[in-house]
Amino acid sequence: MAAKIKKGDKVVVLTGRDKGSEGEVLKVYPAENRILVRGVNTVTRHQRPSQFDQGGIKHFEAPIHVSNVAHVDPRDGKPTRVGFKIDENGRKIRFAKRSGEAIDV
């Protein structure tokens, strides 16, 4: 299966608590169909002090399901679906179905 969303892509959240927020994909977990997005789905953990860390209340991003996000169209910044096509050099590239513009450059 080809990856429609990759690390470094700009995505917008479609559902849930962070609906409407945009962020960059930091990490992809293909086995779980989840992605880590900067500034989205932040959770709070109470962490016990260790030898290396002071401990306290920590905030960090948790992974969200890939079906809850959509790629941001490079032309107008609105959510779009991703398609695949072969360019003139014979490479497989991703493109925004909304505008037809190539995502992989």
Jmol script that loads the backbone (N, CA, C; Angstrom):
load data "model"
ATOM      1  N   MET A   1       0.834  -1.191   0.000  1.00  0.00           N
ATOM      2  CA  MET A   1       0.000   0.000   0.000  1.00  0.00           C
ATOM      3  C   MET A   1       0.877   1.252   0.000  1.00  0.00           C
ATOM      4  N   ALA A   2       0.544   2.169  -0.842  1.00  0.00           N
ATOM      5  CA  ALA A   2       1.318   3.402  -0.939  1.00  0.00           C
ATOM      6  C   ALA A   2       0.933   4.358   0.196  1.00  0.00           C
ATOM      7  N   ALA A   3       1.904   5.111   0.667  1.00  0.00           N
ATOM      8  CA  ALA A   3       1.669   6.037   1.768  1.00  0.00           C
ATOM      9  C   ALA A   3       1.108   7.349   1.219  1.00  0.00           C
ATOM     10  N   LYS A   4      -0.106   7.678   1.616  1.00  0.00           N
ATOM     11  CA  LYS A   4      -0.703   8.935   1.164  1.00  0.00           C
ATOM     12  C   LYS A   4      -0.245  10.103   2.020  1.00  0.00           C
ATOM     13  N   ILE A   5       0.088   9.846   3.286  1.00  0.00           N
ATOM     14  CA  ILE A   5       0.573  10.895   4.176  1.00  0.00           C
ATOM     15  C   ILE A   5       1.951  10.483   4.676  1.00  0.00           C
ATOM     16  N   LYS A   6       2.905  11.383   4.536  1.00  0.00           N
ATOM     17  CA  LYS A   6       4.280  11.094   4.913  1.00  0.00           C
ATOM     18  C   LYS A   6       4.776  12.123   5.920  1.00  0.00           C
ATOM     19  N   LYS A   7       5.926  11.840   6.503  1.00  0.00           N
ATOM     20  CA  LYS A   7       6.550  12.754   7.447  1.00  0.00           C
ATOM     21  C   LYS A   7       6.862  14.074   6.740  1.00  0.00           C
ATOM     22  N   GLY A   8       6.540  15.177   7.406  1.00  0.00           N
ATOM     23  CA  GLY A   8       6.800  16.495   6.842  1.00  0.00           C
ATOM     24  C   GLY A   8       5.614  17.089   6.100  1.00  0.00           C
ATOM     25  N   ASP A   9       4.565  16.298   5.844  1.00  0.00           N
ATOM     26  CA  ASP A   9       3.378  16.812   5.158  1.00  0.00           C
ATOM     27  C   ASP A   9       2.590  17.735   6.063  1.00  0.00           C
ATOM     28  N   LYS A  10       1.866  18.673   5.471  1.00  0.00           N
ATOM     29  CA  LYS A  10       0.983  19.568   6.219  1.00  0.00           C
ATOM     30  C   LYS A  10      -0.426  18.987   6.139  1.00  0.00           C
ATOM     31  N   VAL A  11      -1.052  18.757   7.303  1.00  0.00           N
ATOM     32  CA  VAL A  11      -2.379  18.164   7.350  1.00  0.00           C
ATOM     33  C   VAL A  11      -3.310  19.023   8.196  1.00  0.00           C
ATOM     34  N   VAL A  12      -4.614  18.824   7.997  1.00  0.00           N
ATOM     35  CA  VAL A  12      -5.637  19.498   8.791  1.00  0.00           C
ATOM     36  C   VAL A  12      -6.494  18.413   9.441  1.00  0.00           C
ATOM     37  N   VAL A  13      -6.879  18.627  10.706  1.00  0.00           N
ATOM     38  CA  VAL A  13      -7.673  17.658  11.452  1.00  0.00           C
ATOM     39  C   VAL A  13      -9.144  17.845  11.090  1.00  0.00           C
ATOM     40  N   LEU A  14      -9.825  16.733  10.754  1.00  0.00           N
ATOM     41  CA  LEU A  14     -11.212  16.789  10.315  1.00  0.00           C
ATOM     42  C   LEU A  14     -12.208  16.545  11.438  1.00  0.00           C
ATOM     43  N   THR A  15     -11.864  15.717  12.411  1.00  0.00           N
ATOM     44  CA  THR A  15     -12.796  15.362  13.473  1.00  0.00           C
ATOM     45  C   THR A  15     -12.091  15.377  14.821  1.00  0.00           C
ATOM     46  N   GLY A  16     -12.891  15.419  15.872  1.00  0.00           N
ATOM     47  CA  GLY A  16     -12.353  15.309  17.222  1.00  0.00           C
ATOM     48  C   GLY A  16     -12.159  16.646  17.895  1.00  0.00           C
ATOM     49  N   ARG A  17     -11.473  16.607  18.998  1.00  0.00           N
ATOM     50  CA  ARG A  17     -11.264  17.772  19.851  1.00  0.00           C
ATOM     51  C   ARG A  17     -10.481  18.874  19.154  1.00  0.00           C
ATOM     52  N   ASP A  18      -9.571  18.509  18.274  1.00  0.00           N
ATOM     53  CA  ASP A  18      -8.715  19.479  17.591  1.00  0.00           C
ATOM     54  C   ASP A  18      -9.173  19.754  16.168  1.00  0.00           C
ATOM     55  N   LYS A  19     -10.460  19.610  15.889  1.00  0.00           N
ATOM     56  CA  LYS A  19     -10.992  19.801  14.545  1.00  0.00           C
ATOM     57  C   LYS A  19     -10.651  21.189  14.019  1.00  0.00           C
ATOM     58  N   GLY A  20     -10.145  21.230  12.780  1.00  0.00           N
ATOM     59  CA  GLY A  20      -9.814  22.491  12.144  1.00  0.00           C
ATOM     60  C   GLY A  20      -8.383  22.928  12.307  1.00  0.00           C
ATOM     61  N   SER A  21      -7.646  22.317  13.232  1.00  0.00           N
ATOM     62  CA  SER A  21      -6.261  22.750  13.436  1.00  0.00           C
ATOM     63  C   SER A  21      -5.331  22.079  12.427  1.00  0.00           C
ATOM     64  N   GLU A  22      -4.305  22.819  12.037  1.00  0.00           N
ATOM     65  CA  GLU A  22      -3.337  22.325  11.072  1.00  0.00           C
ATOM     66  C   GLU A  22      -2.005  22.073  11.761  1.00  0.00           C
ATOM     67  N   GLY A  23      -1.236  21.169  11.183  1.00  0.00           N
ATOM     68  CA  GLY A  23       0.079  20.887  11.732  1.00  0.00           C
ATOM     69  C   GLY A  23       0.903  20.048  10.780  1.00  0.00           C
ATOM     70  N   GLU A  24       2.174  19.909  11.127  1.00  0.00           N
ATOM     71  CA  GLU A  24       3.101  19.131  10.324  1.00  0.00           C
ATOM     72  C   GLU A  24       3.198  17.720  10.894  1.00  0.00           C
ATOM     73  N   VAL A  25       3.261  16.727  10.028  1.00  0.00           N
ATOM     74  CA  VAL A  25       3.389  15.338  10.447  1.00  0.00           C
ATOM     75  C   VAL A  25       4.819  15.126  10.933  1.00  0.00           C
ATOM     76  N   LEU A  26       4.951  14.713  12.207  1.00  0.00           N
ATOM     77  CA  LEU A  26       6.263  14.485  12.791  1.00  0.00           C
ATOM     78  C   LEU A  26       6.720  13.047  12.636  1.00  0.00           C
ATOM     79  N   LYS A  27       5.772  12.101  12.736  1.00  0.00           N
ATOM     80  CA  LYS A  27       6.117  10.684  12.661  1.00  0.00           C
ATOM     81  C   LYS A  27       4.915   9.914  12.145  1.00  0.00           C
ATOM     82  N   VAL A  28       5.180   8.829  11.431  1.00  0.00           N
ATOM     83  CA  VAL A  28       4.127   7.985  10.877  1.00  0.00           C
ATOM     84  C   VAL A  28       4.282   6.592  11.458  1.00  0.00           C
ATOM     85  N   TYR A  29       3.177   6.019  11.926  1.00  0.00           N
ATOM     86  CA  TYR A  29       3.146   4.649  12.434  1.00  0.00           C
ATOM     87  C   TYR A  29       2.284   3.817  11.482  1.00  0.00           C
ATOM     88  N   PRO A  30       2.868   3.277  10.398  1.00  0.00           N
ATOM     89  CA  PRO A  30       2.055   2.599   9.381  1.00  0.00           C
ATOM     90  C   PRO A  30       1.378   1.325   9.885  1.00  0.00           C
ATOM     91  N   ALA A  31       1.968   0.630  10.837  1.00  0.00           N
ATOM     92  CA  ALA A  31       1.359  -0.609  11.344  1.00  0.00           C
ATOM     93  C   ALA A  31       0.064  -0.322  12.090  1.00  0.00           C
ATOM     94  N   GLU A  32      -0.012   0.818  12.757  1.00  0.00           N
ATOM     95  CA  GLU A  32      -1.217   1.178  13.528  1.00  0.00           C
ATOM     96  C   GLU A  32      -2.115   2.157  12.787  1.00  0.00           C
ATOM     97  N   ASN A  33      -1.730   2.591  11.570  1.00  0.00           N
ATOM     98  CA  ASN A  33      -2.478   3.594  10.804  1.00  0.00           C
ATOM     99  C   ASN A  33      -2.643   4.881  11.604  1.00  0.00           C
ATOM    100  N   ARG A  34      -1.589   5.299  12.282  1.00  0.00           N
ATOM    101  CA  ARG A  34      -1.629   6.509  13.097  1.00  0.00           C
ATOM    102  C   ARG A  34      -0.483   7.424  12.712  1.00  0.00           C
ATOM    103  N   ILE A  35      -0.657   8.727  12.986  1.00  0.00           N
ATOM    104  CA  ILE A  35       0.387   9.706  12.732  1.00  0.00           C
ATOM    105  C   ILE A  35       0.503  10.635  13.930  1.00  0.00           C
ATOM    106  N   LEU A  36       1.688  11.232  14.072  1.00  0.00           N
ATOM    107  CA  LEU A  36       1.950  12.206  15.122  1.00  0.00           C
ATOM    108  C   LEU A  36       2.029  13.571  14.461  1.00  0.00           C
ATOM    109  N   VAL A  37       1.158  14.497  14.894  1.00  0.00           N
ATOM    110  CA  VAL A  37       1.077  15.820  14.278  1.00  0.00           C
ATOM    111  C   VAL A  37       1.467  16.875  15.310  1.00  0.00           C
ATOM    112  N   ARG A  38       2.321  17.821  14.888  1.00  0.00           N
ATOM    113  CA  ARG A  38       2.795  18.867  15.791  1.00  0.00           C
ATOM    114  C   ARG A  38       1.631  19.751  16.251  1.00  0.00           C
ATOM    115  N   GLY A  39       1.477  19.889  17.586  1.00  0.00           N
ATOM    116  CA  GLY A  39       0.472  20.769  18.163  1.00  0.00           C
ATOM    117  C   GLY A  39      -0.935  20.221  18.188  1.00  0.00           C
ATOM    118  N   VAL A  40      -1.119  18.959  17.820  1.00  0.00           N
ATOM    119  CA  VAL A  40      -2.455  18.362  17.750  1.00  0.00           C
ATOM    120  C   VAL A  40      -2.534  17.186  18.719  1.00  0.00           C
ATOM    121  N   ASN A  41      -3.682  17.035  19.393  1.00  0.00           N
ATOM    122  CA  ASN A  41      -3.937  15.941  20.335  1.00  0.00           C
ATOM    123  C   ASN A  41      -2.904  15.942  21.462  1.00  0.00           C
ATOM    124  N   THR A  42      -2.723  17.099  22.078  1.00  0.00           N
ATOM    125  CA  THR A  42      -1.782  17.188  23.195  1.00  0.00           C
ATOM    126  C   THR A  42      -2.415  16.573  24.435  1.00  0.00           C
ATOM    127  N   VAL A  43      -1.640  15.764  25.127  1.00  0.00           N
ATOM    128  CA  VAL A  43      -2.103  15.096  26.338  1.00  0.00           C
ATOM    129  C   VAL A  43      -1.193  15.498  27.483  1.00  0.00           C
ATOM    130  N   THR A  44      -1.688  15.325  28.700  1.00  0.00           N
ATOM    131  CA  THR A  44      -0.952  15.680  29.900  1.00  0.00           C
ATOM    132  C   THR A  44      -0.624  14.417  30.673  1.00  0.00           C
ATOM    133  N   ARG A  45       0.611  14.297  31.094  1.00  0.00           N
ATOM    134  CA  ARG A  45       1.038  13.150  31.887  1.00  0.00           C
ATOM    135  C   ARG A  45       1.739  13.654  33.143  1.00  0.00           C
ATOM    136  N   HIS A  46       1.440  13.026  34.266  1.00  0.00           N
ATOM    137  CA  HIS A  46       2.151  13.298  35.508  1.00  0.00           C
ATOM    138  C   HIS A  46       3.324  12.327  35.552  1.00  0.00           C
ATOM    139  N   GLN A  47       4.535  12.864  35.485  1.00  0.00           N
ATOM    140  CA  GLN A  47       5.709  12.012  35.390  1.00  0.00           C
ATOM    141  C   GLN A  47       6.510  12.055  36.676  1.00  0.00           C
ATOM    142  N   ARG A  48       6.884  10.883  37.127  1.00  0.00           N
ATOM    143  CA  ARG A  48       7.677  10.761  38.336  1.00  0.00           C
ATOM    144  C   ARG A  48       9.120  11.169  38.048  1.00  0.00           C
ATOM    145  N   PRO A  49       9.786  11.816  38.980  1.00  0.00           N
ATOM    146  CA  PRO A  49      11.180  12.200  38.752  1.00  0.00           C
ATOM    147  C   PRO A  49      12.069  10.967  38.573  1.00  0.00           C
ATOM    148  N   SER A  50      13.027  11.085  37.674  1.00  0.00           N
ATOM    149  CA  SER A  50      13.992  10.014  37.469  1.00  0.00           C
ATOM    150  C   SER A  50      15.393  10.597  37.609  1.00  0.00           C
ATOM    151  N   GLN A  51      16.389   9.774  37.337  1.00  0.00           N
ATOM    152  CA  GLN A  51      17.767  10.220  37.462  1.00  0.00           C
ATOM    153  C   GLN A  51      18.089  11.316  36.441  1.00  0.00           C
ATOM    154  N   PHE A  52      17.407  11.281  35.292  1.00  0.00           N
ATOM    155  CA  PHE A  52      17.716  12.224  34.214  1.00  0.00           C
ATOM    156  C   PHE A  52      16.689  13.338  34.072  1.00  0.00           C
ATOM    157  N   ASP A  53      15.472  13.140  34.572  1.00  0.00           N
ATOM    158  CA  ASP A  53      14.391  14.094  34.361  1.00  0.00           C
ATOM    159  C   ASP A  53      13.840  14.558  35.700  1.00  0.00           C
ATOM    160  N   GLN A  54      13.466  15.825  35.774  1.00  0.00           N
ATOM    161  CA  GLN A  54      12.969  16.393  37.020  1.00  0.00           C
ATOM    162  C   GLN A  54      11.575  15.875  37.375  1.00  0.00           C
ATOM    163  N   GLY A  55      10.794  15.485  36.367  1.00  0.00           N
ATOM    164  CA  GLY A  55       9.438  15.039  36.632  1.00  0.00           C
ATOM    165  C   GLY A  55       8.472  16.204  36.604  1.00  0.00           C
ATOM    166  N   GLY A  56       7.239  15.958  36.995  1.00  0.00           N
ATOM    167  CA  GLY A  56       6.215  16.992  37.014  1.00  0.00           C
ATOM    168  C   GLY A  56       5.154  16.724  35.961  1.00  0.00           C
ATOM    169  N   ILE A  57       4.393  17.745  35.618  1.00  0.00           N
ATOM    170  CA  ILE A  57       3.323  17.606  34.632  1.00  0.00           C
ATOM    171  C   ILE A  57       3.896  17.900  33.256  1.00  0.00           C
ATOM    172  N   LYS A  58       3.837  16.905  32.377  1.00  0.00           N
ATOM    173  CA  LYS A  58       4.416  17.019  31.035  1.00  0.00           C
ATOM    174  C   LYS A  58       3.301  17.040  29.995  1.00  0.00           C
ATOM    175  N   HIS A  59       3.470  17.869  28.971  1.00  0.00           N
ATOM    176  CA  HIS A  59       2.529  17.952  27.860  1.00  0.00           C
ATOM    177  C   HIS A  59       3.237  17.487  26.598  1.00  0.00           C
ATOM    178  N   PHE A  60       2.603  16.589  25.836  1.00  0.00           N
ATOM    179  CA  PHE A  60       3.175  16.151  24.575  1.00  0.00           C
ATOM    180  C   PHE A  60       2.072  15.668  23.656  1.00  0.00           C
ATOM    181  N   GLU A  61       2.410  15.492  22.360  1.00  0.00           N
ATOM    182  CA  GLU A  61       1.435  15.077  21.367  1.00  0.00           C
ATOM    183  C   GLU A  61       1.282  13.560  21.391  1.00  0.00           C
ATOM    184  N   ALA A  62       0.045  13.112  21.224  1.00  0.00           N
ATOM    185  CA  ALA A  62      -0.242  11.688  21.102  1.00  0.00           C
ATOM    186  C   ALA A  62      -0.640  11.411  19.656  1.00  0.00           C
ATOM    187  N   PRO A  63      -0.411  10.189  19.161  1.00  0.00           N
ATOM    188  CA  PRO A  63      -0.770   9.871  17.778  1.00  0.00           C
ATOM    189  C   PRO A  63      -2.278   9.900  17.567  1.00  0.00           C
ATOM    190  N   ILE A  64      -2.701  10.286  16.354  1.00  0.00           N
ATOM    191  CA  ILE A  64      -4.107  10.244  15.985  1.00  0.00           C
ATOM    192  C   ILE A  64      -4.258   9.374  14.749  1.00  0.00           C
ATOM    193  N   HIS A  65      -5.468   8.878  14.535  1.00  0.00           N
ATOM    194  CA  HIS A  65      -5.708   7.986  13.406  1.00  0.00           C
ATOM    195  C   HIS A  65      -5.636   8.764  12.103  1.00  0.00           C
ATOM    196  N   VAL A  66      -5.077   8.115  11.085  1.00  0.00           N
ATOM    197  CA  VAL A  66      -4.841   8.773   9.807  1.00  0.00           C
ATOM    198  C   VAL A  66      -6.150   9.146   9.108  1.00  0.00           C
ATOM    199  N   SER A  67      -7.247   8.472   9.441  1.00  0.00           N
ATOM    200  CA  SER A  67      -8.531   8.794   8.811  1.00  0.00           C
ATOM    201  C   SER A  67      -9.126  10.091   9.335  1.00  0.00           C
ATOM    202  N   ASN A  68      -8.598  10.617  10.423  1.00  0.00           N
ATOM    203  CA  ASN A  68      -9.122  11.850  11.007  1.00  0.00           C
ATOM    204  C   ASN A  68      -8.426  13.098  10.485  1.00  0.00           C
ATOM    205  N   VAL A  69      -7.507  12.939   9.542  1.00  0.00           N
ATOM    206  CA  VAL A  69      -6.807  14.090   8.973  1.00  0.00           C
ATOM    207  C   VAL A  69      -6.917  14.066   7.457  1.00  0.00           C
ATOM    208  N   ALA A  70      -6.729  15.230   6.851  1.00  0.00           N
ATOM    209  CA  ALA A  70      -6.696  15.349   5.399  1.00  0.00           C
ATOM    210  C   ALA A  70      -5.487  16.198   5.026  1.00  0.00           C
ATOM    211  N   HIS A  71      -4.965  15.923   3.873  1.00  0.00           N
ATOM    212  CA  HIS A  71      -3.823  16.680   3.358  1.00  0.00           C
ATOM    213  C   HIS A  71      -4.265  18.105   3.047  1.00  0.00           C
ATOM    214  N   VAL A  72      -3.365  19.075   3.222  1.00  0.00           N
ATOM    215  CA  VAL A  72      -3.659  20.469   2.906  1.00  0.00           C
ATOM    216  C   VAL A  72      -3.260  20.711   1.454  1.00  0.00           C
ATOM    217  N   ASP A  73      -4.197  21.271   0.677  1.00  0.00           N
ATOM    218  CA  ASP A  73      -3.942  21.565  -0.728  1.00  0.00           C
ATOM    219  C   ASP A  73      -2.853  22.632  -0.830  1.00  0.00           C
ATOM    220  N   PRO A  74      -1.790  22.386  -1.611  1.00  0.00           N
ATOM    221  CA  PRO A  74      -0.712  23.385  -1.701  1.00  0.00           C
ATOM    222  C   PRO A  74      -1.155  24.698  -2.336  1.00  0.00           C
ATOM    223  N   ARG A  75      -2.218  24.693  -3.123  1.00  0.00           N
ATOM    224  CA  ARG A  75      -2.647  25.909  -3.821  1.00  0.00           C
ATOM    225  C   ARG A  75      -3.482  26.819  -2.924  1.00  0.00           C
ATOM    226  N   ASP A  76      -4.536  26.280  -2.275  1.00  0.00           N
ATOM    227  CA  ASP A  76      -5.439  27.155  -1.510  1.00  0.00           C
ATOM    228  C   ASP A  76      -5.516  26.842  -0.019  1.00  0.00           C
ATOM    229  N   GLY A  77      -4.809  25.820   0.469  1.00  0.00           N
ATOM    230  CA  GLY A  77      -4.763  25.553   1.901  1.00  0.00           C
ATOM    231  C   GLY A  77      -5.980  24.863   2.466  1.00  0.00           C
ATOM    232  N   LYS A  78      -6.857  24.338   1.617  1.00  0.00           N
ATOM    233  CA  LYS A  78      -8.052  23.638   2.087  1.00  0.00           C
ATOM    234  C   LYS A  78      -7.813  22.131   2.060  1.00  0.00           C
ATOM    235  N   PRO A  79      -8.608  21.350   2.812  1.00  0.00           N
ATOM    236  CA  PRO A  79      -8.412  19.899   2.837  1.00  0.00           C
ATOM    237  C   PRO A  79      -8.651  19.277   1.461  1.00  0.00           C
ATOM    238  N   THR A  80      -7.840  18.289   1.137  1.00  0.00           N
ATOM    239  CA  THR A  80      -7.965  17.613  -0.143  1.00  0.00           C
ATOM    240  C   THR A  80      -7.619  16.141   0.009  1.00  0.00           C
ATOM    241  N   ARG A  81      -8.091  15.351  -0.946  1.00  0.00           N
ATOM    242  CA  ARG A  81      -7.690  13.953  -1.001  1.00  0.00           C
ATOM    243  C   ARG A  81      -6.417  13.853  -1.833  1.00  0.00           C
ATOM    244  N   VAL A  82      -5.748  12.722  -1.719  1.00  0.00           N
ATOM    245  CA  VAL A  82      -4.470  12.528  -2.390  1.00  0.00           C
ATOM    246  C   VAL A  82      -4.619  11.440  -3.436  1.00  0.00           C
ATOM    247  N   GLY A  83      -4.113  11.710  -4.637  1.00  0.00           N
ATOM    248  CA  GLY A  83      -4.095  10.723  -5.703  1.00  0.00           C
ATOM    249  C   GLY A  83      -2.674  10.456  -6.138  1.00  0.00           C
ATOM    250  N   PHE A  84      -2.513   9.454  -6.992  1.00  0.00           N
ATOM    251  CA  PHE A  84      -1.195   9.092  -7.504  1.00  0.00           C
ATOM    252  C   PHE A  84      -1.221   9.124  -9.020  1.00  0.00           C
ATOM    253  N   LYS A  85      -0.130   9.585  -9.613  1.00  0.00           N
ATOM    254  CA  LYS A  85       0.020   9.524 -11.062  1.00  0.00           C
ATOM    255  C   LYS A  85       1.501   9.423 -11.405  1.00  0.00           C
ATOM    256  N   ILE A  86       1.770   9.047 -12.630  1.00  0.00           N
ATOM    257  CA  ILE A  86       3.142   8.903 -13.106  1.00  0.00           C
ATOM    258  C   ILE A  86       3.508  10.179 -13.860  1.00  0.00           C
ATOM    259  N   ASP A  87       4.640  10.796 -13.491  1.00  0.00           N
ATOM    260  CA  ASP A  87       5.048  12.029 -14.171  1.00  0.00           C
ATOM    261  C   ASP A  87       5.820  11.691 -15.450  1.00  0.00           C
ATOM    262  N   GLU A  88       6.298  12.739 -16.132  1.00  0.00           N
ATOM    263  CA  GLU A  88       6.962  12.537 -17.422  1.00  0.00           C
ATOM    264  C   GLU A  88       8.286  11.791 -17.297  1.00  0.00           C
ATOM    265  N   ASN A  89       8.878  11.765 -16.100  1.00  0.00           N
ATOM    266  CA  ASN A  89      10.131  11.037 -15.882  1.00  0.00           C
ATOM    267  C   ASN A  89       9.896   9.582 -15.496  1.00  0.00           C
ATOM    268  N   GLY A  90       8.627   9.180 -15.379  1.00  0.00           N
ATOM    269  CA  GLY A  90       8.310   7.808 -15.005  1.00  0.00           C
ATOM    270  C   GLY A  90       8.256   7.566 -13.513  1.00  0.00           C
ATOM    271  N   ARG A  91       8.299   8.655 -12.713  1.00  0.00           N
ATOM    272  CA  ARG A  91       8.221   8.506 -11.261  1.00  0.00           C
ATOM    273  C   ARG A  91       6.774   8.593 -10.805  1.00  0.00           C
ATOM    274  N   LYS A  92       6.453   7.861  -9.757  1.00  0.00           N
ATOM    275  CA  LYS A  92       5.114   7.920  -9.168  1.00  0.00           C
ATOM    276  C   LYS A  92       5.075   9.090  -8.190  1.00  0.00           C
ATOM    277  N   ILE A  93       4.149  10.027  -8.393  1.00  0.00           N
ATOM    278  CA  ILE A  93       4.065  11.204  -7.529  1.00  0.00           C
ATOM    279  C   ILE A  93       2.667  11.310  -6.938  1.00  0.00           C
ATOM    280  N   ARG A  94       2.594  11.995  -5.803  1.00  0.00           N
ATOM    281  CA  ARG A  94       1.301  12.279  -5.181  1.00  0.00           C
ATOM    282  C   ARG A  94       0.817  13.626  -5.687  1.00  0.00           C
ATOM    283  N   PHE A  95      -0.514  13.759  -5.853  1.00  0.00           N
ATOM    284  CA  PHE A  95      -1.060  15.046  -6.263  1.00  0.00           C
ATOM    285  C   PHE A  95      -2.354  15.296  -5.501  1.00  0.00           C
ATOM    286  N   ALA A  96      -2.689  16.588  -5.352  1.00  0.00           N
ATOM    287  CA  ALA A  96      -3.917  16.994  -4.664  1.00  0.00           C
ATOM    288  C   ALA A  96      -5.074  16.863  -5.646  1.00  0.00           C
ATOM    289  N   LYS A  97      -6.086  16.088  -5.279  1.00  0.00           N
ATOM    290  CA  LYS A  97      -7.219  15.883  -6.175  1.00  0.00           C
ATOM    291  C   LYS A  97      -8.054  17.148  -6.320  1.00  0.00           C
ATOM    292  N   ARG A  98      -7.994  18.046  -5.350  1.00  0.00           N
ATOM    293  CA  ARG A  98      -8.775  19.285  -5.396  1.00  0.00           C
ATOM    294  C   ARG A  98      -8.281  20.219  -6.500  1.00  0.00           C
ATOM    295  N   SER A  99      -6.952  20.397  -6.584  1.00  0.00           N
ATOM    296  CA  SER A  99      -6.400  21.340  -7.548  1.00  0.00           C
ATOM    297  C   SER A  99      -5.590  20.675  -8.659  1.00  0.00           C
ATOM    298  N   GLY A 100      -5.218  19.413  -8.466  1.00  0.00           N
ATOM    299  CA  GLY A 100      -4.389  18.725  -9.451  1.00  0.00           C
ATOM    300  C   GLY A 100      -2.923  19.037  -9.321  1.00  0.00           C
ATOM    301  N   GLU A 101      -2.540  19.795  -8.313  1.00  0.00           N
ATOM    302  CA  GLU A 101      -1.148  20.195  -8.132  1.00  0.00           C
ATOM    303  C   GLU A 101      -0.355  19.080  -7.466  1.00  0.00           C
ATOM    304  N   ALA A 102       0.908  18.910  -7.865  1.00  0.00           N
ATOM    305  CA  ALA A 102       1.768  17.866  -7.322  1.00  0.00           C
ATOM    306  C   ALA A 102       2.167  18.205  -5.888  1.00  0.00           C
ATOM    307  N   ILE A 103       2.164  17.195  -5.029  1.00  0.00           N
ATOM    308  CA  ILE A 103       2.564  17.375  -3.628  1.00  0.00           C
ATOM    309  C   ILE A 103       4.053  17.089  -3.479  1.00  0.00           C
ATOM    310  N   ASP A 104       4.528  16.006  -4.118  1.00  0.00           N
ATOM    311  CA  ASP A 104       5.960  15.670  -4.068  1.00  0.00           C
ATOM    312  C   ASP A 104       6.705  16.535  -5.064  1.00  0.00           C
ATOM    313  N   VAL A 105       7.643  17.310  -4.570  1.00  0.00           N
ATOM    314  CA  VAL A 105       8.417  18.175  -5.471  1.00  0.00           C
ATOM    315  C   VAL A 105       9.885  17.851  -5.329  1.00  0.00           C
TER     316      VAL A 105
END
end "model"
wireframe off; spacefill off
backbone 0.3
color backbone group
